[in-house]
Amino acid sequence: MLNTAIKAARRAATVINRASFDVDRVTVTEKQHNDFVTDIDQAAEQAIIETLLKAYPGHAILAEESGASANLNDESEYSWIIDPLDGTTNFMHGYPNYCISIALQQRGVTTQAVVYDPVRNDLFTATKGAGAFLNEKRIRVTKHDRVGNALLSSGHGAGPRALADYLKMYGVMAERCHGIRSAGAAALELANVAAGRSDGFFEKGLKPWDIAAGALLVTEAGGIVGEFSGESDYLHKGDIIAASPKVFGQMVTLLSPFA
């Protein structure tokens, strides 16, 4: 199943890479303020779904653009969670920071994850209980044990309230860490935490397709993922902290007032 997800991600990347040479020709629709979808998102998603369902026609789908398949419910044994182009705004502007995110859940538990960065040809993969990998090399979260030594990443959703909340959180965290990066692709930020490129990530208001694959990468790389309160229902609530274990605990302490 992981190999099928990798195949699907690479098919989507072919669509995205071809379009990236002439982004001015991409058709853009604004779903809501500062929340966009392009015809490339839709074409990439279709390529992913076709690949997955050809191999597993009975599996359920939850995808960002097309939504839930008719057979997705609490009884679904296998369901795929798909973001065909995380970082659409970046892609639209030719900013080279976006990815494809595919996760597989078995009875509600995420068991396989693929995050593929087509710009750098970085393939992040994880299988529950078997570790996380970048281009087939084992990865681990950093060993930093203090927020004061940490490089963090974050972002915010659309709308004035999301921005206001973010600015408050940014103020609290920026005073206490080495720096905060906001590159506009949550799945890729989570993958970077798993790979030790940053020490932690936090954001509010995300969707399951933004975080399902990246969260498994982090936990399989030895990190912890949770809500701002420290609880584990981040996938449905959409508020997430991901970090190395000691940094995670300190981030929860600082960010729990925003839960």
Steps between C-alpha positions, in 0.01 A plus 500: 500500500789737570645429156162575343487832686851583377394419144194724539710787639745477211215507249364814663849651497517451124185710464630768737851517355371537146277790606775667705684603183216738408302589811344801326282258305367329813129560568445633854176511701469664843306269734499765772719796589865399439403134452553390141458195279646454154422266214836339581382410854201330342698319229761381750229377737333309219831333412546393862148366541513308171827334602377405848161370392645302212699304758236505775154563353321444831695758699342827614635846417516832683658758271533876529334594172249220433410431862391165641409199291157345547645201686688708762348443844587368844492144365756560222796270557733689266482868413747724319545864607634711214633851450604512134684833530569632848630853449275604212565870557875436480455305178287775345776753558785275390632479858668158520353364822209259459436129519266207451365333814341153510410303813327166546283428802390156611192523719586856594870441573756649260728217386675632186623845401657661196600865471670577170677827422517510120728807494783333695403142409478424871288196580397466865338169597384331818332177601353470849747314720775493236652848515513806273724549199621768262605359163527158668733625775375480860418838655461617859377814671765725654645442846452858617336508841415869538272737309772758557726306262228418248427605145123475459260518207138610486226655290146631512174445317286743306306780664566783747436290813752236393758771438430670834538171689818423314659834576437449872650151490790623290580762761505245781718250311734739317619648829611157617650318199773551243250584228170414332464416131170514313534343156135426420477119478408326825565145376849596392566682829406183689727295275783741578443452873523124446826546307655722769504807278295687758427426863125554515187611316175659616187617320125534555207428272649231277314219324567124517661500154747767616634298790418126485812393310735749663387404849589135442840605367568693822391225738691233307806727514481505880301819548167578663189647339202642684251780540589827670366343820731202452210265423506274194191600299695740276390333176137597551546818701758638257724667761841336511838506669772265376851488643772297664375371838646758740436793269142376450428521874633855519303606194179362652565702816544819297217443251233336718338843573414508128333157499 
